[in-house]
Amino acid sequence: MKLCVNDEVIEFAGRTLGELVVHINPETPFAVAVNTAFVARKEYDGYVLQEQDKVDIVSPVVGG
């Protein structure tokens, strides 16, 4: 399926957000939103992605 991940369209063979996170392997810490809605880490494995979902994987910015 095609997904938009951090504004880049990718082809993804998995089904769940948990599989996508493993595939992308972002640096920790990070947070994930699907279609602008935050998804809790405990929900990743059960969250089934749909064709053309917009996924944002973001890391906190530190500084002052």
C-alpha positions in Angstrom: 0.0 0.0 0.0 1.1 3.6 -0.5 1.5 5.8 2.6 2.7 9.3 3.1 5.3 9.2 5.8 6.8 12.5 6.9 5.7 14.0 3.6 7.3 11.3 1.5 5.1 8.7 -0.3 6.4 5.1 0.3 5.3 1.7 -0.7 4.7 -0.4 2.4 4.0 -4.2 2.4 2.9 -4.4 6.1 -0.5 -3.8 7.7 0.0 -2.2 11.1 1.6 0.9 12.5 3.8 -1.3 14.6 5.2 -3.0 11.5 5.7 0.5 9.9 7.7 1.7 13.0 9.9 -1.4 12.8 10.4 -0.8 9.1 11.2 2.9 9.5 13.3 2.3 12.7 13.2 6.0 13.9 15.6 7.2 16.6 14.1 7.3 20.0 12.4 9.2 21.5 9.6 9.7 18.9 5.9 10.1 18.7 3.5 9.1 15.9 0.4 10.6 14.4 -1.8 9.1 11.7 -3.9 11.6 9.8 -3.0 14.2 12.4 -4.2 12.1 15.3 -1.7 11.0 18.0 -1.4 7.3 18.4 -0.2 5.9 21.8 2.8 3.5 21.6 0.7 0.7 23.2 -1.7 0.9 20.2 0.9 0.5 17.4 0.6 -3.2 16.9 -3.2 -3.2 16.7 -3.5 0.0 14.6 -4.3 -1.1 11.0 -3.1 1.3 8.4 -5.2 2.2 5.3 -4.1 3.1 1.8 -2.9 6.7 1.6 -2.8 7.3 5.4 -0.6 10.3 6.3 1.9 9.2 9.0 4.0 11.7 10.9 6.9 10.3 13.0 8.5 13.2 15.0 11.2 13.6 17.5 11.2 16.2 20.2 13.3 19.3 19.7 15.4 20.3 22.6 17.0 23.7 23.3 16.2 26.9 24.9 
